[in-house]
């Protein structure tokens, strides 16, 4: 069975003072914004293999260079729907599932997430209704779904170390099986910055 799978990248528009706020003490507002743009551009360069469509969902209007890059790399750029993070994710997943058999949702905070990892997620969705990419901090860096339910998104303590565990508990309540991918790390705090060098990403602190 071949599934049509759409990829959905949720990201914050790179605006100084509004993005990567926990990194501002180390990088300054402009530096944190530059890092957000760098991570976003890196995510847009992920390989397209395995996906029928790819969407970049921004929380604010795009700028000219982002729009041009999205166009050049064949991403459809759209503004995120209203609501908290959970409601936005639920609505994006539902919209995606109206057009394709499965959806994969990612952010741009995890530079270690590569084409091989995405291929693993697509492969998992052929056998399971849900795939999760766990993050070291207790959240997740990827969510793949062949069906959607508000229970996975409502009243979730986003940004805490309980998100992955609570999501798995709710999947049990729904009696949906799932597969976990290898654990990855994301860039949220100053102590995460040195690890960027291992991926060849240089940041001036």
N, C-alpha and C positions, 0 to 999 in steps of 0.2 A: 504493500500500500504506500503510495506516495502522498505526502501531505504538502499542502501549500502553507508556508509559514511566513508571517510578516515580522519584521524586526522593528521595535519601537524604542528609540533613544530619548529618554526624558532628561532634560538639562535646563540649567538656569542660564539665562543670557549673561554674557560677561560684562557686568556693570560694576565699576569700582565701589567698594563699600557694601555691596549687596550679595557678593558671592564669596565662598570660602572664608567666612567671617572668623572662624576659629584659627585661621592661618594668618590673619592680619597682624597680630602681635609679632610674628616672625618675619613676614614678607612685606608688610604695609598694604594699604588698600589696593594700590596699583599693581603691586607684585602678586597679590592673591588673585586679582582679576586676570593678570597675564597667565597665571598658572591654569585658571579655569579655561581660558581660551585654548591654551596648549593641549589640555586634556580633552577638551571638546573636539578640537581638530584631529587629535589622535584617534578618538573614537569614530569619527566620520570616515577615517581611512581603513577601518576594519573591512576584511573581504566580504563581498556580497554573496558568496557561494552559499547555496541552501535556502536563500530567502526569495520569495516571490515579489515582495515590496519592502522598502525601508523608509521609515518616517522619523524625522527629527522633531520632537515636541519641545518647543521653547516656552518658558514661563513669561516671556516678554517679546516684543518685536525683535526681529533679527537685525543685525547690521549688514552693510553691503558685502563685506568680506566673507562673513559666515554664509550668507545667502548664495554667494558665488561658489563657495566651496561645496555646499550642499548640492547645488545644481550640477557642478562638474562631476561629483561622485555619485550622482543619481539617487539622492535622498529627497523625499518630499518634505518640505519644511512647513510645519503648522504650529499654531499657538495652542498651548495646553488648555484643556477645559477648566472651568472654575471648580473650586472646592479644595479641601485639604489634600495632602499627598495621597491618602488612601482613596478618596473619591476620584481624584484625577486618574490614578492608576486603574481603578475599576472601569471608568468610562473609556479610557484608552484601550483597555483589554477588550471590552465589549464591542467597541467600534472596529477593532482589528478582527475579531472573530466573526463579525458580520460579513467580512470580505475574504477571510482565509480560514483554513482548518485549525490553525494554531497561531499563537503569538509568543514572541519572546520580548520581554521588557528589560532594558538595561539602563544604567546611568553612565556618566562619564567620569566617575570618581575612582574607577578601578583600572589603572593603566596596564595591569598584568592580564586583564581579560583580552584574549587574542582570538584569532580566527579558529584555532584548534578548539578552544573552549566553546565557542559558538557552535562548532560542528558537533561537539559532544552533546550540547543542549538539544540540537535538532534531532540527533540520533535517539536521545532519550525520549523525546516527544512521540516518536513512532511506537514506543512501547508503553508509555505512561501518560496519564492525563496532565501531570504536573511535573516540572523539573525546577529545582532551586539551586542557585549557586551561592553557597554560604560565604559570609565574610568573617574575617577574624574577630571583628568587634561584636558579633552576635546578630548582625542583620543579614541581608543578602544582597548580592551584586547582580543577580539575574533571576528572573521569574519567567518560566515558560508555562503556558496554559493551553489546553484544548477545550476548556470550558471555563466559565467564570461564575463566581458566587460572591455577593456582598460580604459574606462572613470573612473572607480572606483579607478584607481591606478596612472594615469599619472598626472604630474604637481600638486601633492598633497603636502602641506606644512608639511611633516612628522615631528613629534616631537613638534608640536605646538598645541594650544588649539582649532584649527579650523578643525582638521581632521574629527572628528565625524560629525560635522554640514555639512561640505562640502560633505562628503560621502553620507549623507542623501539627500542633494540637488541633487546630481548626480543620486541617485536612483530614485528620482522624475522625472528627465529628461528622464531616461530610462523607466519610468513607471513600475518599479519593486516594488512590495510591500515588506515590511520588518517588522521584529519584533525586539524590543529592549529588552534585558535581564536586570536584575538589575545592577546598577552602582557598579563597583568595584574600588579598588585603586591599583596602582602599585608602585614599589620601584625604584625611579630614583634619589631622592635628599636626603641630610642628614636628613631633617625633616621627611622623611618617615620611618627612621630606628626604632624609638621607637615603631611603630605599629607592627613590626615583633614579638615583645615579646608577643602580644596578640594571635599569632598563635603558640607560643612555640618555635620560632626561636630566638636564642640568638646570638647577634653580639657584639663583643668587639669594643668600639669606643675609 
